């Protein structure tokens, strides 16, 4: 595991020995390529981005966003061993991020969010993930956010219970045994 791009490019990251499934570098590269395209189309610079990484694990995804210049990054993780690894990784990479010790399903935005990434364990029921997105999609602090969810390839859409008026554009990409779902919040979707 490493940081792919930005100020901390090439920095190796520790990964918890158990209890997490790190996002592969290949999948991370593909996801950040999509994010870069989304930001360019939105006329938003990384320095304006508030990025949330739920079920952060090693912090690799959130640290990647910070390395690329995200203004604010919050990593949500309630496992103490994983939080310790996040602290080590952020310190070694020289990247200042917020770390929230809360169950990711209970986290709600307290500031405007541009990008929210959710990567729950694959064994969490699809309906639990769907209920979380249905709950937060209408939050005004996510009024123009890009929502990204990583799940197992056999999972159903995490956005299935979200209102189509609030989340009008959803697309997915498969990478090996993982799938990324993207959802654009708001009535002016960006493709």
C-alpha positions in Angstrom: 0.0 0.0 0.0 1.3 3.4 -0.9 0.2 7.0 -1.7 -0.1 7.3 -5.4 0.1 11.0 -6.1 0.5 14.4 -4.6 2.8 15.8 -1.9 3.3 12.4 -0.2 3.6 10.4 -3.4 5.3 7.0 -3.0 5.0 6.9 0.8 4.3 3.4 2.0 1.4 2.8 4.3 1.0 0.4 7.1 -2.1 -1.8 7.1 -3.9 -3.3 10.2 -3.0 -7.0 10.4 -6.6 -8.0 10.8 -10.1 -6.7 10.6 -9.7 -4.5 7.5 -9.7 -5.1 3.7 -7.5 -2.4 2.2 -8.5 -0.7 -1.1 -6.1 -1.9 -3.7 -3.8 0.5 -5.4 -5.3 -0.4 -8.8 -8.8 0.4 -7.6 -7.6 3.5 -5.8 -6.0 4.8 -9.0 -9.2 4.2 -11.0 -11.3 5.9 -8.3 -9.1 9.0 -8.1 -9.0 9.2 -11.9 -12.8 9.4 -11.8 -12.7 12.0 -8.9 -10.2 14.1 -10.9 -12.6 14.1 -13.9 -15.5 15.0 -11.6 -13.6 17.9 -10.0 -12.5 19.2 -13.4 -16.1 19.1 -14.8 -17.3 20.8 -11.6 -14.7 23.5 -11.8 -13.5 22.6 -8.3 -9.9 22.5 -7.2 -8.6 20.0 -4.7 -7.9 22.9 -2.3 -11.7 23.4 -2.1 -12.5 19.8 -1.3 -13.8 18.4 2.0 -13.4 14.7 1.8 -14.8 12.0 4.2 -13.5 8.5 4.4 -15.9 6.2 6.3 -14.6 2.8 7.6 -11.2 4.3 7.0 -9.1 1.3 8.0 -5.5 2.2 7.3 -6.6 5.7 6.1 -5.2 5.0 2.6 -8.1 6.6 0.7 -8.4 9.7 2.9 -4.6 10.2 3.0 -4.5 10.0 -0.8 -7.1 12.8 -1.0 -5.1 14.9 1.4 -1.8 14.2 -0.5 -3.6 15.5 -3.6 -4.4 18.8 -1.8 -7.9 18.3 -0.2 -8.7 21.2 2.1 -10.2 19.0 4.9 -10.1 15.3 5.3 -11.9 13.4 8.0 -11.2 9.6 8.5 -14.0 7.9 10.4 -12.9 4.7 12.2 -14.0 3.2 15.5 -11.4 0.4 15.8 -8.6 1.5 18.1 -5.9 -0.5 16.3 -6.9 0.9 12.9 -7.0 4.4 14.3 -3.4 3.9 15.7 -2.3 2.9 12.2 -4.0 5.9 10.7 -2.1 8.2 13.1 1.2 6.5 12.2 0.5 6.7 8.4 -0.6 10.4 8.5 2.4 11.3 10.7 4.9 9.5 8.4 3.3 11.0 5.3 3.3 14.5 6.9 -0.5 14.8 6.2 -2.8 16.5 8.8 -6.2 14.8 8.8 -9.1 14.6 11.2 -9.8 11.3 12.8 -13.3 10.6 14.2 -13.8 7.8 16.7 -17.4 6.9 15.8 -19.3 4.1 14.2 -19.4 5.1 10.5 -23.1 4.4 10.2 -23.7 6.9 13.0 -21.6 9.6 11.4 -23.4 12.6 9.9 -21.9 15.6 8.3 -21.2 18.7 10.4 -19.8 20.7 7.5 -20.2 20.9 3.7 -18.9 17.7 2.1 -17.7 17.5 -1.5 -16.8 13.8 -1.6 -17.8 11.0 0.7 -16.3 7.6 0.4 -17.8 4.6 2.3 -16.0 1.2 2.4 -17.8 -1.0 4.9 -16.7 -4.6 5.4 -18.1 -6.7 2.6 -20.0 -8.9 5.1 -22.2 -6.0 6.2 -25.7 -6.5 4.8 -26.5 -4.5 1.7 -29.6 -3.1 3.3 -27.6 -1.6 6.1 -25.5 0.3 3.6 -28.6 1.3 1.7 -30.3 2.6 4.8 -27.2 4.7 5.7 -27.2 6.4 2.2 -31.0 6.9 2.3 -30.5 8.6 5.7 -27.7 11.0 4.7 -28.5 11.8 1.0 -31.0 14.5 1.9 -28.6 16.3 4.3 -28.0 19.9 3.0 -24.3 19.6 3.8 -24.1 17.0 1.0 -26.2 19.1 -1.4 -23.7 18.7 -4.3 -21.5 15.8 -3.1 -20.1 12.9 -5.0 -20.8 9.7 -3.0 -18.6 6.7 -3.6 -19.1 3.2 -2.1 -16.8 0.2 -2.4 -18.5 -3.2 -2.1 -18.1 -6.8 -3.2 -18.9 -7.5 -6.8 -22.0 -9.4 -5.8 -23.5 -6.6 -3.8 -26.5 -4.7 -4.9 -26.5 -0.9 -5.3 -25.9 0.9 -2.0 -28.1 3.7 -3.4 -31.2 1.6 -4.0 -33.2 3.2 -1.2 -32.1 6.8 -1.9 -34.6 9.2 -3.5 -34.0 9.6 -7.3 -34.8 13.3 -6.9 -31.9 13.7 -4.5 -29.5 11.2 -6.1 -30.5 11.4 -9.8 -27.3 10.0 -11.3 -25.7 6.7 -10.2 -23.1 4.6 -12.0 -20.8 1.7 -11.2 -17.5 0.2 -12.2 -16.2 -3.3 -11.4 -12.5 -4.1 -10.6 -11.8 -7.8 -9.9 -13.9 -8.8 -6.9 -14.7 -5.2 -5.9 -17.2 -2.7 -7.3 -17.3 1.0 -7.0 -20.7 2.8 -7.0 -20.8 6.6 -7.6 -23.8 8.8 -6.9 -24.1 12.5 -7.7 -26.2 14.4 -5.3 -28.3 17.2 -6.5 -30.5 18.1 -9.5 -27.6 19.2 -11.8 -25.8 15.9 -12.3 -22.3 15.8 -13.7 -21.5 12.8 -15.9 
